[in-house]
Amino acid sequence: MKTYLKDYSIEGNALINGCSELEEVINNRQEKFMLTTEYQNAKDKAEAALREIMLLLPAERKIFMDVTDAFFTMESICFSAGYRDGMSDLMASMTLNKLGLTRVEYYDLRKGA
């Protein structure tokens, strides 16, 4: 597998023009977060609300709204966690690169492995 080096300095426009690497970092972090207790608790809450809906009359609007809120919350907390952690990784890499302590190495996924 060939590796490419890319300068993540603040002056570079590569972060704006080619954001696929950042998106991949965020997606990986989001996927990892979905395995956490916080995510599982939100998922369990949504499933419990769905079970309650099945037992009650279809006209129970409040429980339906709880389910809707729970699903939106799950997606929001996953994205937020992935975005926050991905940005933290990227900022740490940019800082180390700018200080000349390291060079950020990544795989160019557009060219294939």
C-alpha positions as CSV (number, residue, x, y, z in Angstrom):
1,M,0.0,0.0,0.0
2,K,1.5,3.3,-1.0
3,T,1.5,6.2,1.5
4,Y,1.3,9.9,0.6
5,L,2.4,12.8,2.7
6,K,0.2,15.9,2.9
7,D,1.0,19.2,4.7
8,Y,-1.8,20.0,7.2
9,S,-0.4,23.5,8.0
10,I,-2.9,26.2,8.6
11,E,-1.8,28.1,5.5
12,G,-2.7,25.1,3.3
13,N,-5.9,25.0,1.3
14,A,-5.9,21.2,1.2
15,L,-8.3,21.0,4.2
16,I,-10.9,23.1,2.4
17,N,-10.5,21.5,-1.1
18,G,-10.1,17.9,-0.1
19,C,-12.1,17.0,2.9
20,S,-12.4,13.3,2.3
21,E,-9.7,12.5,4.8
22,L,-11.5,14.5,7.5
23,E,-14.8,12.9,6.6
24,E,-13.2,9.5,7.0
25,V,-11.8,10.3,10.4
26,I,-15.2,11.6,11.6
27,N,-17.0,8.5,10.2
28,N,-14.6,6.2,11.9
29,R,-15.0,8.0,15.2
30,Q,-18.8,7.9,14.8
31,E,-18.7,4.2,14.2
32,K,-16.6,3.6,17.3
33,F,-18.9,5.8,19.4
34,M,-21.9,3.7,18.3
35,L,-20.3,0.9,20.4
36,T,-20.2,2.9,23.6
37,T,-22.5,2.7,26.6
38,E,-23.9,6.2,25.9
39,Y,-25.1,5.2,22.5
40,Q,-26.5,1.9,23.6
41,N,-28.4,3.6,26.4
42,A,-30.0,6.0,23.9
43,K,-30.8,3.0,21.6
44,D,-32.4,1.0,24.4
45,K,-34.5,4.0,25.4
46,A,-35.8,4.2,21.8
47,E,-36.5,0.5,21.6
48,A,-38.4,0.6,24.9
49,A,-40.5,3.5,23.7
50,L,-41.3,1.6,20.5
51,R,-42.4,-1.4,22.6
52,E,-44.7,0.9,24.6
53,I,-46.3,2.2,21.4
54,M,-47.1,-1.3,20.3
55,L,-48.9,-2.0,23.5
56,L,-51.0,1.2,23.5
57,L,-53.5,2.8,21.2
58,P,-52.1,4.3,18.0
59,A,-53.4,7.6,19.1
60,E,-50.7,7.9,21.9
61,R,-48.8,10.9,20.4
62,K,-46.5,11.6,23.3
63,I,-44.9,8.2,23.2
64,F,-44.4,8.5,19.5
65,M,-42.7,11.9,20.0
66,D,-40.4,10.3,22.6
67,V,-39.4,7.7,20.1
68,T,-38.8,10.4,17.4
69,D,-36.7,12.4,19.9
70,A,-34.7,9.4,21.0
71,F,-33.8,8.5,17.4
72,F,-32.8,12.1,16.6
73,T,-30.7,12.2,19.8
74,M,-28.9,9.0,18.9
75,E,-27.9,10.3,15.5
76,S,-26.9,13.7,17.0
77,I,-24.8,12.3,19.8
78,C,-23.0,9.9,17.3
79,F,-22.2,12.7,14.9
80,S,-21.2,15.1,17.6
81,A,-18.8,12.5,19.2
82,G,-17.3,11.6,15.9
83,Y,-16.9,15.2,14.8
84,R,-15.5,16.3,18.1
85,D,-13.0,13.4,18.3
86,G,-12.1,13.7,14.6
87,M,-11.4,17.4,14.8
88,S,-9.3,16.8,18.0
89,D,-7.2,14.3,16.1
90,L,-6.9,16.6,13.1
91,M,-6.0,19.7,15.2
92,A,-3.3,17.7,17.1
93,S,-1.9,16.5,13.8
94,M,-1.9,20.0,12.4
95,T,-0.1,21.4,15.5
96,L,2.6,18.7,15.5
97,N,3.1,19.1,11.8
98,K,3.3,22.9,12.1
99,L,5.9,22.6,14.9
100,G,7.9,20.3,12.7
101,L,7.8,17.5,15.2
102,T,6.0,15.1,12.9
103,R,4.6,14.9,9.4
104,V,1.1,13.7,9.0
105,E,0.9,10.5,6.9
106,Y,-2.3,9.3,5.3
107,Y,-3.6,7.0,2.6
108,D,-4.9,8.6,-0.5
109,L,-8.2,6.8,-0.8
110,R,-9.1,8.4,-4.1
111,K,-6.3,6.5,-5.8
112,G,-7.1,3.1,-4.2
113,A,-5.1,0.9,-2.0
